[in-house]
Amino acid sequence: MRMWKSLSVALGVLGIVALAYLPFGAAQEEKSIEQMLTEAKTPADHEAIAAYYDKEAQEAHSKHAEHQKMKEWYKNTPAASKGGFSTHCDALISYDDKTAKEYEALAKLHRKMAKSAK
């Protein structure tokens, strides 16, 4: 009897694990940006790429704001204020700002491509 319980539990666990690996039609994997770019032909394709770049730009803006807050924290923390952290934060803030602008420019260009695509 005890063996049957153990066997039932083991089979149940294996069944649950097996279900986790089944491909579900609704859970289609997203395409990579590389795939999106190489397969882009229609206006909708270019709009999808623009949306991807908009999302990346938003993430860069979020990082920019996060690094601004970190800079303030370092500036107001006596133990960290003399450690040169501000220089690193400034570099990251500048990088995030430039990154966001580049992604925004790419999104704009793909929106133009979407308008001219047939």
N, C-alpha and C positions, 0 to 999 in steps of 0.2 A: 504494500500500500504506500509506504513512504517513498519507494522508488518511483511509483507512478506519479506522485505529486511533484517530485523533483523533475521528472521527465516532462510533465505538463508545463511546469514553470519555465523550463529551459526552452521548450518549443514555443511558448508564448512570447518570450523575450526575442527569440530568433525571428519570429513572425513580425513583430513590431519593427525590428531593425531592418528586415527585408522590405517592409512597406516604405520605410524612409528613403530607400534607394530607387523606388519605382519612379519613372519619369511621368510627370503629370502634364497633360496638354496645356492646361491653363498657366502652369508655372514655366513658361518659356523663358529661356535665358536671354538677357539683353545682349545686343551686339556690342562689340568693342568699338571704340571710335575709329580704329583702323579699318574695321569692316564697314562701318557706316560710310567712311570717306571713299573707300574703293568701290562701293556698290551704289553710291549716290547718282541718281539719274533724274528723279522727279522733284517737283517743288516740295512735296512732303518730305522727301529724303533730306533735302537741304534745310528745311524747317526743323527737322529732328536734330540735325547737327547743330544748328543755331541754338536750339534749346539745351543741348549738351553743354555748349560753350557758355551759355547764360548761367547754367548751374555751377560750372567751374568758376566763373567770375564771382558769383555770389559766395562761394566757399572762400575765395581769396579775400573778398571784402570782410568776411567773418574772421579770418585769420588776422587781417589788418587790425580790426577792432580788438581782438584778443591780445595781440602784441602791444597795442597802445596801453591796454590795462596792465599788462605785465611790466611795461616800462614805468608806469606810475607806481606800481607796487615796489619795484626795485629802488626807485628814487626815494620812496618814503620809508624804506626799511634800512635802518642804520647799518646793519651788518652787510647788506648788499650794495648800498649806495656808492661805496668806494671800489667796488670790484670790477668796474668796466662793463657791467651788464647793459647799461644804457646804450653803449655803442652797438652791441649785438642786437638789441631791440630795434634800434634805428635802422640797421641793415635789413632786418626782417620786415619791418614796416614798409620800407622802400620797395623791397622785393614783392611783397604782397600787393602793394599798390600798382606796380608795373605789371604784375601777373594779371590782375583783374582787368586792367586796361587792355592788355593784349587779347584776353579771352573775349572781352566786349567787342573788340575790333573784328575778331574772327566771326563772332555771331552776326555782326552787321554785314560782313562780306557774304556769308552764307545766305542771309535773307535776300541780298541782292541776287545771288545765284538762283534762289528759289523763284524770284519774280521773272527771271529770264529763261528758266528751264521750261521745257514743254512736256 
